[in-house]
Amino acid sequence: MGTRCVTVVQEQGKDIMAMYRQMDGYPDGHGKELAEFLQGKRIINGIPFGKDNSLCFNGMGCMAASLVAHFKTGIGGFYMVPLDSRGDGAYLYTVYDGETPGSIKLRVESCGKTIYDGYVDDFSSEDCREDDE
Protein backbone atom coordinates (compact mmCIF):
# COMPACT_ATOMS: atom_id res chain seq x y z
CA MET A 1 0.00 0.00 0.00
CA GLY A 2 1.36 3.43 -0.95
CA THR A 3 1.55 6.62 1.04
CA ARG A 4 -1.20 8.85 -0.35
CA CYS A 5 -1.23 12.64 -0.38
CA VAL A 6 -3.25 15.57 -1.64
CA THR A 7 -1.72 18.76 -3.02
CA VAL A 8 -3.91 21.86 -2.89
CA VAL A 9 -3.09 25.14 -4.61
CA GLN A 10 -4.57 28.30 -3.12
CA GLU A 11 -4.86 31.80 -4.51
CA GLN A 12 -5.49 34.51 -1.93
CA GLY A 13 -6.70 31.90 0.57
CA LYS A 14 -9.11 30.12 -1.79
CA ASP A 15 -8.56 26.58 -3.06
CA ILE A 16 -8.25 26.54 -6.86
CA MET A 17 -6.86 23.03 -7.49
CA ALA A 18 -6.57 19.69 -5.68
CA MET A 19 -4.46 16.78 -6.91
CA TYR A 20 -4.34 13.34 -5.33
CA ARG A 21 -1.18 11.17 -5.50
CA GLN A 22 -1.66 7.48 -4.86
CA MET A 23 1.85 6.61 -3.65
CA ASP A 24 5.14 8.17 -2.50
CA GLY A 25 3.26 11.01 -0.80
CA TYR A 26 5.65 11.34 2.15
CA PRO A 27 7.90 14.44 2.48
CA ASP A 28 11.02 12.61 1.24
CA GLY A 29 9.05 11.63 -1.90
CA HIS A 30 6.30 13.96 -3.09
CA GLY A 31 7.29 16.81 -0.78
CA LYS A 32 10.84 16.84 -2.11
CA GLU A 33 9.69 16.55 -5.76
CA LEU A 34 7.10 19.31 -5.30
CA ALA A 35 9.60 21.67 -3.68
CA GLU A 36 12.26 20.96 -6.32
CA PHE A 37 9.75 21.80 -9.07
CA LEU A 38 8.78 25.11 -7.42
CA GLN A 39 12.12 26.26 -5.97
CA GLY A 40 13.62 29.32 -7.62
CA LYS A 41 10.39 30.18 -9.42
CA ARG A 42 8.22 33.29 -8.98
CA ILE A 43 4.60 34.30 -9.45
CA ILE A 44 4.22 37.25 -11.84
CA ASN A 45 1.29 39.19 -13.26
CA GLY A 46 1.55 39.29 -17.03
CA ILE A 47 4.00 37.74 -19.45
CA PRO A 48 7.00 39.91 -20.34
CA PHE A 49 7.95 39.47 -23.99
CA GLY A 50 11.57 39.01 -25.00
CA LYS A 51 12.61 37.68 -21.60
CA ASP A 52 13.33 34.20 -20.25
CA ASN A 53 10.11 33.30 -18.44
CA SER A 54 11.14 29.73 -17.59
CA LEU A 55 11.31 30.53 -13.87
CA CYS A 56 7.94 32.32 -13.73
CA PHE A 57 4.26 31.47 -13.48
CA ASN A 58 1.64 33.96 -14.69
CA GLY A 59 -0.42 33.76 -11.50
CA MET A 60 -1.33 30.86 -9.24
CA GLY A 61 -3.64 29.32 -11.87
CA CYS A 62 -0.71 29.07 -14.28
CA MET A 63 1.39 27.54 -11.53
CA ALA A 64 -1.35 24.98 -10.72
CA ALA A 65 -1.64 23.94 -14.38
CA SER A 66 2.15 23.67 -14.68
CA LEU A 67 2.29 21.55 -11.54
CA VAL A 68 -0.25 19.07 -12.94
CA ALA A 69 1.58 18.96 -16.29
CA HIS A 70 4.85 18.25 -14.45
CA PHE A 71 3.55 15.36 -12.35
CA LYS A 72 0.97 13.72 -14.62
CA THR A 73 2.97 11.76 -17.19
CA GLY A 74 0.81 8.67 -17.79
CA ILE A 75 -2.17 6.62 -16.68
CA GLY A 76 -2.87 6.38 -12.94
CA GLY A 77 -0.78 7.69 -10.09
CA PHE A 78 -2.17 11.26 -10.05
CA TYR A 79 -5.80 12.38 -10.10
CA MET A 80 -7.66 15.68 -9.95
CA VAL A 81 -10.07 15.54 -7.01
CA PRO A 82 -12.78 17.79 -5.53
CA LEU A 83 -11.44 20.80 -3.65
CA ASP A 84 -12.80 19.44 -0.36
CA SER A 85 -10.65 16.26 -0.61
CA ARG A 86 -8.14 17.48 1.96
CA GLY A 87 -8.40 14.39 4.18
CA ASP A 88 -7.87 11.79 1.45
CA GLY A 89 -4.15 11.25 2.05
CA ALA A 90 -1.61 10.69 4.79
CA TYR A 91 -0.09 14.07 3.89
CA LEU A 92 -1.61 17.35 2.78
CA TYR A 93 0.53 19.82 0.82
CA THR A 94 -0.83 23.33 0.38
CA VAL A 95 0.93 25.64 -2.07
CA TYR A 96 -0.01 29.29 -1.65
CA ASP A 97 1.11 32.82 -2.43
CA GLY A 98 3.49 34.30 0.12
CA GLU A 99 3.52 37.74 1.70
CA THR A 100 6.52 38.82 -0.39
CA PRO A 101 5.34 39.66 -3.93
CA GLY A 102 6.01 36.75 -6.30
CA SER A 103 6.93 34.30 -3.56
CA ILE A 104 5.54 30.79 -3.15
CA LYS A 105 4.88 29.15 0.21
CA LEU A 106 4.31 25.52 1.14
CA ARG A 107 2.50 24.01 4.13
CA VAL A 108 2.82 20.30 4.91
CA GLU A 109 0.37 18.61 7.26
CA SER A 110 0.13 15.07 8.59
CA CYS A 111 -2.66 13.78 10.84
CA GLY A 112 -4.00 17.33 11.18
CA LYS A 113 -0.64 18.63 12.46
CA THR A 114 1.42 21.20 10.54
CA ILE A 115 4.96 19.87 10.12
CA TYR A 116 6.25 22.61 7.78
CA ASP A 117 4.96 26.05 6.82
CA GLY A 118 7.30 28.41 5.02
CA TYR A 119 8.75 29.56 1.73
CA VAL A 120 9.23 26.79 -0.81
CA ASP A 121 12.83 27.92 -1.41
CA ASP A 122 13.60 27.09 2.24
CA PHE A 123 11.90 23.66 2.24
CA SER A 124 13.81 20.54 3.20
CA SER A 125 12.06 17.20 3.67
CA GLU A 126 14.21 16.77 6.78
CA ASP A 127 12.25 19.66 8.34
CA CYS A 128 9.18 17.40 8.20
CA ARG A 129 10.57 14.50 10.20
CA GLU A 130 8.51 13.84 13.24
CA ASP A 131 10.32 12.71 16.38
CA ASP A 132 9.44 9.18 17.48
CA GLU A 133 10.38 9.92 21.07
Secondary structure as GFF3:
##gff-version 3
##sequence-region A 1 133
A	DSSP	beta_strand	5	11	.	.	.	ID=ss1
A	DSSP	beta_strand	14	21	.	.	.	ID=ss2
A	DSSP	pi_helix	27	31	.	.	.	ID=ss3
A	DSSP	alpha_helix	32	38	.	.	.	ID=ss4
A	DSSP	beta_strand	42	44	.	.	.	ID=ss5
A	DSSP	beta_strand	56	58	.	.	.	ID=ss6
A	DSSP	alpha_helix	60	71	.	.	.	ID=ss7
A	DSSP	beta_strand	78	80	.	.	.	ID=ss8
A	DSSP	beta_strand	91	97	.	.	.	ID=ss9
A	DSSP	beta_strand	104	110	.	.	.	ID=ss10
A	DSSP	beta_strand	113	119	.	.	.	ID=ss11
A	DSSP	three_ten_helix	120	122	.	.	.	ID=ss12
A	DSSP	three_ten_helix	125	128	.	.	.	ID=ss13
###
